[in-house]
């Protein structure tokens, strides 16, 4: 399947009777629905977090939000995806800055992902020690609406759910900006969309903060040898030597112009 195999995951959970099983998930249709969600606005839903308290998505507006979709009874794909995502989130924060985005692990099994299960899942995967990481679920109606907005597909299956292994990136206004697939995706697939959202892809003004954001966007680059992002200072050297070259060229032109002017003046005086 496209996009790292699209990662349709059959995750182990509670066994379901055959009568409760839905038709098998079609990976092509699931991919199309997921991609169609890009640009879609998500609602200001009120979720329930791992402590049983309300978590309003409206309160998470103002900066990008990484949404990881799991179910807590999963014993295979969801734990692997969550551990991998945690590692990448810590690296992404070093590239975009602390507090530059939030993370939401959303339990899509409305009947099984209760606060106690969410808390246990979060504790096992050390999520709550990461600043800005929220763990929540919702009632069936809210879950269905939220998943539809995210373009997320799943079906009940023997042993759990047949679902897309999908991580969704929302912008500061709650619009879907990128979909990342798989349980072991590379770091740039997460960081590049976040860089674009955090720093912007164009200079908004000549204000120092906007100019610095543009420099950060251009200079924060991925090093495949280390598997991490770093700040590349080469652009500053390029600007310095480019500017120096322009100054020297200007001085040469000025010198030639002055020499020619003196020569013309001398010639005029001689006549």
C-alpha positions as CSV (number, residue, x, y, z in Angstrom):
1,X,0.0,0.0,0.0
2,X,1.1,3.6,-0.6
3,X,2.6,5.8,2.1
4,X,4.7,3.2,4.0
5,X,2.2,0.5,3.2
6,X,-0.6,2.7,4.6
7,X,-0.1,0.5,7.7
8,X,-3.6,-1.1,8.1
9,X,-3.3,-2.7,11.5
10,X,-5.1,-5.6,12.9
11,X,-4.5,-4.8,16.6
12,X,-5.2,-7.4,19.3
13,X,-7.9,-6.6,21.8
14,X,-11.0,-8.2,23.1
15,X,-12.5,-11.0,21.0
16,X,-15.6,-10.0,19.2
17,X,-18.4,-12.4,18.1
18,X,-18.8,-12.9,14.4
19,X,-22.1,-11.2,14.4
20,X,-20.4,-8.0,15.7
21,X,-17.8,-7.9,13.0
22,X,-18.0,-5.3,10.3
23,X,-16.9,-5.8,6.7
24,X,-13.2,-5.9,6.2
25,X,-11.5,-2.5,5.8
26,X,-10.6,-1.6,2.2
27,X,-7.1,-0.1,2.3
28,X,-7.5,1.9,-0.9
29,X,-10.8,3.5,0.3
30,X,-9.3,4.1,3.7
31,X,-6.3,5.9,2.2
32,X,-8.5,8.1,-0.1
33,X,-10.7,9.1,2.9
34,X,-7.7,9.9,5.0
35,X,-6.2,12.1,2.3
36,X,-9.5,13.8,1.6
37,X,-9.5,15.0,5.2
38,X,-6.5,17.3,4.5
39,X,-7.7,20.9,4.8
40,X,-10.8,19.9,6.8
41,X,-11.7,21.8,9.9
42,X,-12.2,19.8,13.1
43,X,-14.8,20.7,15.7
44,X,-14.3,22.2,19.1
45,X,-15.2,18.8,20.7
46,X,-15.1,18.2,24.5
47,X,-13.2,15.0,25.3
48,X,-12.6,13.2,28.5
49,X,-9.0,12.9,29.6
50,X,-7.2,10.1,31.6
51,X,-8.3,11.7,34.9
52,X,-12.0,11.7,33.9
53,X,-11.9,15.5,33.4
54,X,-13.2,17.4,30.4
55,X,-10.6,18.3,27.7
56,X,-11.9,20.9,25.3
57,X,-10.2,20.8,21.9
58,X,-10.8,24.6,21.7
59,X,-8.4,25.0,24.6
60,X,-5.7,23.3,22.4
61,X,-6.0,25.8,19.6
62,X,-3.3,28.4,19.1
63,X,-0.5,25.9,18.1
64,X,-0.2,22.7,16.1
65,X,-1.6,19.5,17.5
66,X,-0.3,16.0,16.7
67,X,-3.1,13.5,17.0
68,X,-2.3,9.8,17.5
69,X,-5.2,7.4,17.2
70,X,-5.0,4.2,19.2
71,X,-7.1,1.9,21.3
72,X,-5.8,0.9,24.8
73,X,-6.6,-2.8,24.6
74,X,-4.3,-3.2,21.6
75,X,-1.3,-5.4,22.4
76,X,0.6,-5.1,19.1
77,X,0.6,-2.1,16.7
78,X,-0.7,0.7,18.9
79,X,1.9,0.3,21.7
80,X,4.7,0.1,19.1
81,X,3.4,3.2,17.3
82,X,3.1,5.1,20.6
83,X,6.6,4.3,21.7
84,X,8.0,5.3,18.3
85,X,6.0,8.5,18.3
86,X,7.2,9.5,21.8
87,X,10.8,9.1,20.7
88,X,10.2,11.3,17.6
89,X,8.2,13.9,19.5
90,X,11.2,14.5,21.8
91,X,13.4,14.9,18.7
92,X,10.9,17.2,17.0
93,X,10.8,19.4,20.1
94,X,14.5,19.9,19.8
95,X,14.0,21.0,16.1
96,X,11.0,23.3,16.6
97,X,11.3,24.4,20.2
98,X,9.7,23.5,23.6
99,X,6.0,24.3,23.7
100,X,5.8,24.7,19.9
101,X,3.1,22.1,19.5
102,X,0.9,19.8,21.6
103,X,0.2,16.1,21.3
104,X,-3.1,14.2,21.8
105,X,-3.4,10.4,22.1
106,X,-7.0,9.7,21.3
107,X,-8.6,6.4,22.2
108,X,-11.0,5.7,19.4
109,X,-12.7,2.7,21.2
110,X,-15.5,4.6,22.8
111,X,-16.7,1.7,24.8
112,X,-13.3,0.5,26.0
113,X,-11.1,3.5,26.3
114,X,-12.2,4.7,29.7
115,X,-10.2,7.0,31.9
116,X,-8.6,4.2,33.9
117,X,-7.5,2.4,30.7
118,X,-6.2,5.7,29.3
119,X,-4.2,6.4,32.5
120,X,-2.7,2.9,32.4
121,X,-1.8,3.2,28.7
122,X,-0.3,6.7,29.3
123,X,1.8,5.4,32.3
124,X,3.1,2.4,30.4
125,X,4.3,4.5,27.6
126,X,5.5,7.5,29.7
127,X,3.4,10.0,27.9
128,X,2.3,12.2,30.8
129,X,5.9,13.3,31.5
130,X,6.1,14.9,28.1
131,X,5.0,18.6,28.2
132,X,1.8,19.2,26.3
133,X,0.9,15.5,25.8
134,X,-2.8,14.8,26.4
135,X,-4.5,11.4,26.6
136,X,-8.3,11.3,26.1
137,X,-11.3,9.6,24.6
138,X,-15.0,10.6,24.0
139,X,-18.5,9.3,23.9
140,X,-19.6,7.4,20.8
141,X,-21.2,10.4,19.0
142,X,-18.3,12.7,19.5
143,X,-15.8,10.0,18.6
144,X,-17.6,9.2,15.4
145,X,-17.6,12.9,14.4
146,X,-14.0,13.5,15.3
147,X,-12.8,10.5,13.5
148,X,-14.8,11.4,10.4
149,X,-13.2,14.9,10.5
150,X,-9.7,13.3,10.7
151,X,-10.4,10.9,7.9
152,X,-9.7,7.9,10.1
153,X,-11.1,4.5,9.2
154,X,-11.5,1.4,11.4
155,X,-13.6,-1.7,11.5
156,X,-14.4,-4.2,14.3
157,X,-12.6,-7.5,13.6
158,X,-11.9,-10.7,15.4
159,X,-9.5,-9.9,18.2
160,X,-9.9,-6.1,18.0
161,X,-10.0,-3.6,15.2
162,X,-8.8,-3.4,11.6
163,X,-7.7,0.2,11.4
164,X,-5.4,2.7,9.7
165,X,-2.2,3.4,11.6
166,X,-2.5,7.1,11.3
167,X,-1.0,10.2,13.0
168,X,-2.7,13.4,12.0
169,X,-1.2,16.9,12.3
170,X,-3.6,19.8,12.9
171,X,-2.7,23.5,12.5
172,X,-3.2,26.1,15.2
173,X,-6.8,26.6,14.0
174,X,-7.7,22.9,14.2
175,X,-7.5,22.1,10.4
176,X,-6.0,18.9,9.1
177,X,-2.6,19.7,7.5
178,X,-0.9,16.4,7.2
179,X,-1.3,12.6,7.6
180,X,1.5,10.3,8.6
181,X,1.1,6.6,8.2
182,X,2.8,3.5,9.8
183,X,4.1,2.5,13.2
184,X,7.8,3.2,12.4
185,X,7.8,6.3,10.1
186,X,10.9,8.4,9.7
187,X,11.5,11.6,11.7
188,X,11.2,14.1,8.7
189,X,7.6,12.9,8.0
190,X,6.6,14.3,11.4
191,X,9.0,17.3,11.6
192,X,8.7,18.8,8.2
193,X,4.9,19.6,8.5
194,X,5.5,20.9,12.0
195,X,8.3,23.1,10.8
196,X,6.1,24.6,8.2
197,X,3.3,25.3,10.8
198,X,5.6,26.5,13.6
199,X,7.9,28.7,11.6
200,X,5.9,29.4,8.5
201,X,7.0,28.8,4.9
202,X,7.3,32.5,4.0
203,X,8.4,35.7,5.9
204,X,5.3,37.4,7.1
205,X,6.9,40.7,7.8
206,X,10.3,42.3,8.5
207,X,9.8,42.1,12.2
208,X,12.8,40.5,14.0
209,X,10.7,37.6,15.3
210,X,9.3,36.8,11.8
211,X,12.7,37.0,10.2
212,X,14.1,34.7,12.9
213,X,11.3,32.2,12.3
214,X,12.2,32.2,8.6
215,X,15.8,31.6,9.4
216,X,14.8,28.7,11.7
217,X,12.7,27.2,9.0
218,X,15.5,27.3,6.5
219,X,18.4,26.3,8.8
220,X,16.8,23.5,10.8
221,X,17.8,20.5,8.7
222,X,17.7,16.7,9.0
223,X,21.0,14.8,9.3
224,X,20.3,11.2,8.2
225,X,23.6,10.0,9.7
226,X,22.6,11.0,13.2
227,X,18.8,10.6,12.7
228,X,18.2,14.0,14.2
229,X,17.6,17.7,13.2
230,X,20.3,20.3,13.7
231,X,20.7,24.0,13.1
232,X,22.8,24.5,9.9
233,X,24.9,27.6,10.2
234,X,26.1,27.4,6.6
235,X,23.4,29.9,5.5
236,X,25.1,32.6,7.7
237,X,28.4,31.9,6.0
238,X,26.7,32.1,2.7
239,X,25.1,35.4,3.5
240,X,28.4,36.7,4.9
241,X,30.6,35.7,2.0
242,X,27.9,36.7,-0.5
243,X,27.6,40.1,1.1
244,X,31.4,40.4,1.2
245,X,31.6,39.6,-2.5
246,X,29.1,42.3,-3.3
247,X,31.0,44.8,-1.3
248,X,34.3,44.0,-2.9
249,X,32.7,44.0,-6.4
250,X,31.2,47.4,-5.6
251,X,34.6,48.7,-4.4
252,X,36.2,47.5,-7.6
253,X,33.5,49.2,-9.8
254,X,33.8,52.4,-7.8
255,X,37.6,52.4,-8.2
256,X,37.4,51.9,-11.9
257,X,34.8,54.6,-12.2
258,X,37.0,57.0,-10.2
259,X,40.1,56.1,-12.4
260,X,38.1,56.8,-15.5
261,X,36.8,60.1,-14.2
262,X,40.3,61.2,-13.3
263,X,41.5,60.2,-16.8
264,X,38.8,62.2,-18.5
265,X,39.5,65.2,-16.3
266,X,43.2,65.0,-17.1
267,X,42.4,64.7,-20.8
268,X,40.1,67.8,-20.7
269,X,42.7,69.8,-18.9
270,X,45.4,68.9,-21.4
271,X,43.3,70.2,-24.3
